[in-house]
Amino acid sequence: MRVRMLLATLCAVATGVPLVAHAQDAAAAAALTPAPAQARSDSLVKALVGRLDLEKYKTSLKGLTQFGDRRQGTDRNRAAVDWIEAQLTSYGCTNTERIRYLYTGRQLRNDSTNRVDSIARGAMNAGGGRGAGMGGGRGGARPTNPVKGNSARTFVNIDPELQPDSALRRIDAQWDTPGPRDEVYCTKIGTTHPDEMYIVSGHMDGHGFGAAANDDGSGTALVMELARVLNSPDVTTERSIRFALWNNEETGLNGARAYVEQRKDLQGKEDPAGSGKYPEPKWLGMIQHDMMMFDHGMPGPDGKVSLEQRREADVNIEFAGNSRMAIESQRLAWFFRAANDKFALDYPAAVGDRMSNTDSDAFKDLSPAISLRENERLSQIGSGWDPQWHQPTDVYSTYSDKDFRLGLNAVETTLGAIAQLTGATIKK
């Protein structure tokens, strides 16, 4: 049996054909592969993808940067949550809700020693050198950073004086304090399967005393653009879609973990009984979007990265190969790559099995879970391929239309896949 499983897995990886390992995966297979009666024509999906708009994506991203780095535990973070909720409502996703939880840690301490707590220190050290531990495998195993070729140092900037823009420095001036936290989501209710859903998400908080334009304004704006298109009055879906913008990602995925802790046992339960309402539909898949714009290639021998988007830029679709749902997550990743082949206009997609250090980690043992990124998390981002990561330079003006278009390309990928998986229809 073990040999047959290995051969089947290798075949799936080589061919891109989704893998079903044994009988108990049949339900997952059915959820990922629309039945013939549900299958969306390519022309319908292309029509939906055609409603995406680069300028609207850029406008949402720029709107997020007005709140600076949106560090959790600050007034600018709370104002950004309110703004996101208002934007979702304006798109027609009016059933907004919030997850509320308590975070008692500190990222920074504004005192004479400028101390950093253990969580922030761990984030600073992640990817800082060859073999640096990164990730979060099952049973506590942590995959190491497989550094190849040239690398550059990565760290979290904790010095506000390194931000040369005095206006942005004022916006980012407030330091975080422990206390209650909010994060917002809204839901497109399925017409025939309201008890099942896909979660599409990004994290809205950042740090580094910049404006968190790429990490993760780019992923947040992506989710907002999906919400705008899919909540159009003439669009229906058979299955539900939840648009979630997590908080506290930068302190250890605390917002996503709070959601899982509060909601996992409510999945698929009708409430009140007989109402046809499902406050927490069953999770068919979780798709995280985290840093979507900067794929300029490996640092040179001098540690510097090109100012231009590389010709080989792509979207990296990752799943956790060491998770309990690895087989189902792998199938979801290949489905998304197939959607990229059909519906994304500019950049291809690649699939990898080293998903790490992102909000989908909180779901990976409970649901099929993948992450879309600009680069591979461990071997590329962790090796300094993005010099803006957690830096004062992560501001809107750093990026070109080629960078923004890579982000839009990821939106096209996700929309193409989700439209098929949820049975999207445009009413005539």
C-alpha positions in Angstrom: 0.0 0.0 0.0 2.8 2.4 0.9 4.5 1.8 -2.4 1.3 2.3 -4.4 0.6 5.5 -2.5 4.1 6.8 -3.3 3.8 6.0 -7.0 0.4 7.6 -7.2 1.7 10.7 -5.5 4.7 10.9 -7.9 2.4 10.5 -10.8 0.1 13.3 -9.6 3.1 15.6 -9.1 4.5 14.8 -12.5 1.3 15.2 -14.4 -0.6 17.8 -12.4 -3.6 15.4 -12.1 -5.3 15.7 -8.7 -4.7 12.8 -6.4 -7.2 10.8 -4.4 -5.4 8.3 -2.2 -8.2 6.2 -0.8 -11.9 5.9 -0.4 -12.3 8.4 2.5 -10.9 11.1 0.1 -13.9 10.7 -2.2 -15.9 13.5 -0.5 -12.9 15.9 -0.8 -12.6 14.9 -4.5 -16.3 15.6 -5.1 -16.0 19.0 -3.5 -12.9 19.9 -5.6 -14.3 18.7 -8.9 -17.6 20.2 -10.0 -20.0 17.6 -11.3 -20.9 17.9 -15.0 -24.2 19.7 -14.2 -22.3 22.2 -12.0 -19.3 22.7 -14.2 -18.8 26.3 -15.2 -18.0 27.0 -18.8 -14.7 28.6 -19.5 -16.5 31.5 -21.1 -18.5 32.2 -18.0 -15.4 32.1 -15.8 -13.5 34.3 -18.2 -16.4 36.8 -18.1 -16.0 37.0 -14.3 -12.2 37.3 -14.5 -12.7 40.1 -17.1 -14.5 42.1 -14.4 -11.2 42.4 -12.4 -9.6 45.8 -12.7 -6.0 46.7 -12.2 -6.8 50.3 -11.2 -9.4 49.2 -8.6 -6.8 46.7 -7.2 -4.3 49.5 -6.9 -6.9 51.9 -5.4 -7.7 49.4 -2.6 -4.0 48.8 -2.0 -3.3 52.5 -1.8 -6.3 53.0 0.5 -4.8 50.5 2.9 -1.5 52.3 3.0 -3.1 55.4 4.4 -3.1 53.6 7.7 0.7 53.1 7.6 2.0 49.7 8.6 -1.3 48.8 10.4 0.6 47.3 13.4 -1.8 45.3 15.6 -2.7 46.8 18.9 -2.7 50.4 17.6 -5.4 53.0 16.6 -4.2 52.8 13.0 -4.9 49.1 12.9 -8.4 49.5 14.3 -9.1 52.3 11.8 -8.0 50.0 9.0 -10.3 47.2 10.2 -13.2 49.7 10.1 -12.2 50.9 6.6 -12.0 47.3 5.3 -15.4 46.5 6.7 -16.9 49.6 5.1 -15.4 48.7 1.7 -16.7 45.1 1.9 -20.2 46.5 2.7 -20.0 48.9 -0.3 -19.4 45.9 -2.6 -22.6 44.3 -1.5 -21.1 41.9 1.1 -23.3 43.4 3.8 -23.3 40.5 6.3 -20.0 41.6 7.8 -19.0 40.0 11.1 -16.0 40.2 13.4 -13.9 37.8 15.3 -12.9 39.2 18.7 -10.1 37.8 20.8 -7.5 39.0 23.4 -3.9 39.4 22.6 -1.7 40.0 25.7 1.7 40.1 24.0 3.8 43.0 22.8 5.6 43.4 19.5 7.6 46.5 20.6 8.1 48.3 23.9 8.6 52.0 23.7 11.2 52.4 26.5 14.9 53.3 26.7 16.1 49.8 25.9 13.7 49.4 22.9 13.2 45.8 23.9 11.5 43.3 21.6 9.4 40.5 23.0 10.1 36.9 22.1 7.4 36.7 19.4 8.8 39.7 17.5 12.3 38.5 18.1 11.4 35.1 16.5 10.0 37.0 13.5 13.2 39.0 13.2 15.4 36.0 13.2 13.3 34.0 10.7 15.3 33.5 7.5 18.2 35.4 8.8 20.9 33.0 7.6 21.6 29.6 6.1 19.6 26.9 7.7 17.5 29.3 9.8 14.5 27.4 11.1 11.2 28.4 9.5 7.9 26.8 9.1 5.6 24.7 11.4 5.2 21.1 10.7 3.0 18.5 12.3 4.2 17.3 15.7 6.4 20.4 16.2 8.8 19.6 13.3 10.1 22.7 11.7 11.4 22.5 8.2 14.7 24.3 7.6 15.3 27.1 5.1 16.8 25.3 2.0 19.0 28.2 0.9 20.5 27.8 -2.5 22.7 30.3 -4.4 23.0 33.8 -3.2 21.1 35.1 -0.2 20.6 38.3 1.7 19.9 39.1 5.4 16.3 39.5 6.4 15.0 41.1 9.6 12.1 43.2 11.0 12.9 46.9 11.2 12.1 48.2 14.7 13.6 51.7 14.3 11.0 54.3 13.3 13.8 56.8 12.5 14.7 54.7 9.4 11.5 55.8 7.8 12.5 58.9 5.8 8.9 60.0 5.1 8.1 62.3 8.1 4.3 62.0 7.4 4.4 58.2 7.4 6.6 58.2 10.5 3.9 60.2 12.3 1.2 57.7 11.2 3.3 54.8 12.4 4.3 56.5 15.7 1.9 54.8 18.1 3.4 51.7 19.7 1.2 48.6 20.3 -0.5 47.7 23.5 -2.0 44.5 24.7 -5.7 44.1 24.7 -8.8 43.1 22.7 -8.4 42.6 18.9 -10.9 42.6 16.0 -10.8 41.1 12.5 -13.5 41.3 9.9 -15.0 38.9 7.4 -18.1 38.7 5.2 -19.8 35.8 3.4 -21.3 35.2 0.0 -24.1 32.7 0.8 -24.4 29.7 -1.5 -27.8 29.1 -3.2 -27.9 25.3 -3.0 -25.0 24.4 -0.6 -25.0 27.2 2.0 -23.6 24.7 4.5 -20.3 24.4 2.6 -17.7 27.1 1.9 -14.3 28.1 0.7 -12.4 30.7 2.8 -10.3 33.2 0.8 -8.1 35.4 3.0 -5.2 37.7 3.6 -3.8 39.4 6.7 -4.3 43.2 7.1 -1.7 43.9 9.8 1.9 44.6 9.1 5.0 46.1 10.7 8.4 47.5 9.9 7.5 51.2 10.0 6.6 51.3 6.4 3.1 51.1 4.9 2.9 47.3 4.6 2.0 47.7 0.9 3.1 44.3 -0.1 3.0 42.5 3.2 0.2 42.2 3.2 -1.7 45.1 1.6 -1.3 43.2 -1.6 -3.1 40.1 -0.3 -5.8 42.2 1.5 -6.5 44.2 -1.6 -6.7 40.9 -3.6 -9.4 39.5 -1.3 -11.3 42.8 -1.5 -11.2 42.7 -5.3 -12.5 39.1 -5.2 -15.3 40.3 -2.8 -16.2 43.1 -5.2 -16.6 40.9 -8.2 -18.3 38.0 -6.6 -20.8 40.1 -4.6 -22.1 41.8 -7.8 -25.9 41.7 -7.8 -25.9 39.4 -10.9 -23.5 36.8 -9.5 -24.6 33.8 -7.6 -22.7 30.8 -6.3 -23.9 27.4 -5.3 -21.5 27.1 -2.4 -20.6 29.8 0.1 -17.4 31.9 0.0 -16.0 33.7 3.1 -13.8 36.7 2.6 -11.6 37.0 5.7 -9.0 39.6 6.6 -6.9 38.3 9.5 -5.2 40.4 12.2 -2.1 39.6 14.3 -0.5 37.5 11.6 2.9 39.1 12.3 2.8 38.1 16.0 2.3 34.4 15.3 -0.9 33.9 13.2 -3.0 34.8 16.3 -6.0 36.1 14.4 -6.3 33.1 12.2 -5.8 30.8 15.2 -8.5 32.6 17.2 -10.9 32.1 14.3 -10.1 28.4 14.2 -10.5 28.0 17.9 -13.8 29.8 18.0 -15.4 28.4 14.8 -14.1 24.9 14.0 -16.7 23.1 16.0 -19.5 25.0 14.5 -18.9 23.8 10.9 -21.9 22.7 9.0 -24.4 23.2 11.9 -27.7 24.8 11.1 -28.6 27.5 13.5 -31.4 27.9 14.4 -32.6 24.4 13.5 -34.8 24.4 10.4 -33.7 27.9 9.4 -31.5 27.0 6.5 -28.8 29.2 8.0 -25.3 28.0 8.7 -23.2 30.5 10.7 -20.1 28.4 10.0 -20.4 26.4 6.8 -18.1 23.3 6.5 -14.6 24.3 5.4 -14.0 22.8 1.9 -10.7 24.7 1.5 -8.8 27.7 2.8 -6.8 29.9 0.4 -4.4 32.5 1.9 -2.8 35.3 0.0 0.4 36.7 1.5 2.8 39.0 -0.3 1.7 39.0 -4.0 3.7 41.6 -5.9 7.5 41.4 -5.8 9.2 38.7 -7.8 12.5 40.3 -8.9 14.7 37.3 -8.5 17.6 36.1 -6.4 20.0 38.6 -4.8 23.3 39.0 -6.6 26.6 38.2 -5.1 26.5 41.7 -3.5 23.2 40.9 -1.8 21.2 43.3 -3.9 18.0 42.5 -5.8 17.1 43.8 -9.3 14.8 46.9 -9.4 12.9 45.3 -12.3 10.4 42.4 -12.2 12.0 39.4 -13.6 10.8 37.8 -16.9 10.4 34.5 -15.1 8.0 35.9 -12.4 5.3 33.6 -11.3 2.7 32.9 -8.6 3.8 30.3 -6.1 1.0 28.0 -4.8 2.1 26.1 -1.7 0.6 23.4 0.5 2.1 21.8 3.6 3.5 18.5 2.6 3.8 17.4 6.3 0.2 18.3 7.3 -2.7 15.8 8.0 -4.5 17.2 5.0 -1.5 17.1 2.6 -3.2 15.0 -0.1 -6.3 17.1 -0.2 -4.3 20.3 -0.1 -2.1 19.1 -2.9 -5.2 18.5 -5.0 -6.4 22.0 -4.3 -3.1 23.4 -5.2 -3.0 21.6 -8.6 -6.6 22.8 -9.2 -5.5 26.4 -8.7 -2.6 25.9 -11.1 -4.9 24.6 -13.7 -7.1 27.7 -13.2 -4.0 29.9 -13.6 -3.2 28.1 -16.9 -6.7 29.0 -18.2 -7.6 32.3 -16.7 -4.5 34.3 -15.6 -3.3 36.6 -18.3 0.4 37.4 -17.6 2.2 35.1 -15.2 2.3 31.3 -14.7 2.0 29.4 -11.5 4.2 26.9 -9.7 3.2 24.4 -7.0 5.3 23.5 -4.0 4.9 21.6 -0.8 6.6 23.9 1.8 3.8 26.2 2.9 5.0 27.9 6.0 4.6 30.9 8.3 1.3 32.1 7.0 -2.3 32.1 8.2 -3.2 28.9 6.3 -1.0 27.1 8.8 -3.8 27.4 11.4 -6.1 25.4 9.1 -3.8 22.9 7.5 -4.6 19.9 9.7 -8.4 20.5 9.6 -9.1 21.5 6.0 -7.4 21.6 2.6 -5.2 24.7 2.8 -3.0 26.5 0.4 -1.1 29.8 0.2 -0.5 32.0 -2.8 2.7 34.1 -2.7 5.1 36.1 -4.9 8.0 33.7 -4.0 8.5 30.4 -2.3 8.3 31.1 1.4 11.3 29.2 2.7 13.9 29.0 -0.1 13.2 32.5 -1.6 11.5 35.0 0.7 13.5 33.6 3.6 16.7 34.1 1.7 16.2 37.7 1.0 14.5 37.8 -2.4 12.3 40.6 -1.2 14.3 43.5 0.3 11.1 45.3 1.2 9.9 42.6 3.6 9.2 44.2 7.0 11.1 47.3 6.0 10.4 51.1 5.8 10.6 50.7 2.0 7.4 48.6 1.8 5.4 51.6 0.6 3.1 52.0 -2.4 5.6 54.1 -4.4 8.2 51.3 -4.3 6.2 49.2 -6.8 5.6 49.5 -10.5 2.7 48.4 -12.6 4.5 45.2 -13.4 4.5 44.4 -9.7 0.8 45.4 -9.3 0.0 43.2 -12.3 1.6 40.2 -10.7 -0.8 40.8 -7.8 -3.7 41.0 -10.2 -2.5 37.8 -11.8 -3.0 36.1 -8.5 -6.5 37.5 -8.2 -7.2 36.0 -11.7 -5.9 32.7 -10.5 -8.0 32.5 -7.4 -11.2 33.9 -9.1 -10.8 31.3 -11.9 -10.5 28.5 -9.4 -13.2 29.7 -6.9 -15.7 30.4 -9.6 -15.5 26.8 -10.7 -15.4 25.3 -7.2 -18.4 27.2 -5.9 -20.5 26.9 -9.1 -20.6 30.7 -9.9 -23.2 31.9 -12.3 -23.9 35.3 -13.9 -27.7 36.0 -14.0 -29.1 37.2 -17.3 
